[in-house]
Amino acid sequence: MAGYLGEFIIVGFLYFYYRRYEPSKLKTSDQVSIFAMAIPALCDFFENMLLIFGTTQIFPSLVAMSRALVLPITAILSKILIRKVFSCKMITALLVLTSGLTLATFVQY
């Protein structure tokens, strides 16, 4: 539960900010579906549960390195889903990052 404290604080801050300064940007309850919020929340919950279980099974250094895989995975998904175009420098940086993480993983075993 403590891991979600920061998220709750940010959501609360944003809600009160928009309520006070820009109330027209807040959506009413008939504009927001509970299912639109429940699906990402359930995915986040199960991802965190799997992450906690997985971190108990591997070395702590591998956990830190695997968290760095968020960047290449996000880049690949943005390429697939929103058809983002990458420059040569970005592709090179992602390849170097991914190869470094892969090499570090093999060295641990």
C-alpha positions in Angstrom: 0.0 0.0 0.0 2.9 2.4 0.7 4.0 2.1 -2.9 0.7 3.7 -4.0 0.9 6.6 -1.6 2.7 8.8 -4.0 0.2 8.1 -6.7 -2.7 9.0 -4.4 -1.0 12.2 -3.4 -0.5 13.3 -7.0 -4.0 12.4 -8.0 -5.4 14.3 -5.1 -3.2 17.3 -5.8 -4.3 17.4 -9.5 -7.9 17.0 -8.6 -7.9 20.0 -6.2 -5.8 22.0 -8.5 -8.2 21.6 -11.4 -11.2 22.0 -9.2 -9.9 25.4 -8.0 -8.2 26.9 -11.1 -9.6 25.1 -14.1 -12.9 23.4 -13.2 -14.0 23.2 -16.9 -11.3 20.6 -17.5 -12.7 18.2 -14.9 -15.0 15.6 -16.4 -18.4 14.9 -14.9 -19.4 11.4 -13.7 -21.4 10.7 -16.9 -18.3 11.4 -19.0 -16.1 8.9 -17.3 -16.8 5.1 -17.3 -15.8 3.0 -14.3 -14.7 0.3 -16.7 -12.3 2.7 -18.5 -10.5 3.2 -15.2 -10.9 -0.4 -13.8 -9.0 -2.1 -16.7 -5.8 -0.1 -16.3 -6.0 -0.3 -12.5 -6.4 -4.1 -12.6 -3.4 -4.4 -15.0 -1.3 -2.2 -12.8 -2.3 -4.2 -9.7 -1.4 -7.6 -11.3 1.8 -6.2 -12.7 2.9 -5.0 -9.3 2.0 -8.4 -7.7 4.0 -10.2 -10.3 6.9 -7.8 -9.8 6.9 -8.4 -6.1 6.8 -12.2 -6.6 9.5 -12.0 -9.2 11.8 -9.9 -7.1 11.8 -12.4 -4.4 13.1 -15.1 -6.8 16.2 -13.3 -8.3 19.2 -11.3 -7.3 18.7 -7.7 -6.1 21.1 -6.4 -8.8 19.0 -8.0 -11.5 15.9 -6.3 -10.2 17.6 -2.9 -10.5 18.7 -3.7 -14.1 15.4 -5.1 -15.1 13.7 -1.9 -14.1 15.9 -0.2 -16.7 14.1 -2.3 -19.4 11.1 0.1 -19.0 12.7 2.5 -21.4 13.2 0.1 -24.4 9.8 -1.5 -23.8 8.1 1.9 -23.8 9.9 2.9 -26.9 8.9 -0.3 -28.7 5.3 0.1 -27.7 5.2 3.7 -28.8 6.6 2.6 -32.1 3.9 0.0 -32.5 0.9 1.8 -31.1 1.4 5.4 -32.1 3.8 4.9 -35.0 6.5 7.1 -33.6 9.5 7.6 -35.8 12.9 7.2 -34.2 16.2 8.9 -35.2 19.4 6.9 -35.7 20.7 8.2 -32.4 17.6 7.0 -30.6 17.8 3.5 -32.1 21.5 3.3 -31.3 20.9 4.4 -27.7 18.2 1.8 -27.3 20.4 -1.0 -28.8 23.3 0.0 -26.5 21.0 0.0 -23.4 19.4 -3.3 -24.3 22.7 -5.0 -25.0 24.2 -3.7 -21.8 21.3 -5.0 -19.8 21.5 -8.4 -21.5 25.2 -8.7 -20.9 24.8 -7.7 -17.3 22.1 -10.4 -16.9 24.3 -13.1 -18.3 27.2 -12.1 -16.1 25.0 -12.5 -13.0 24.5 -16.2 -13.8 
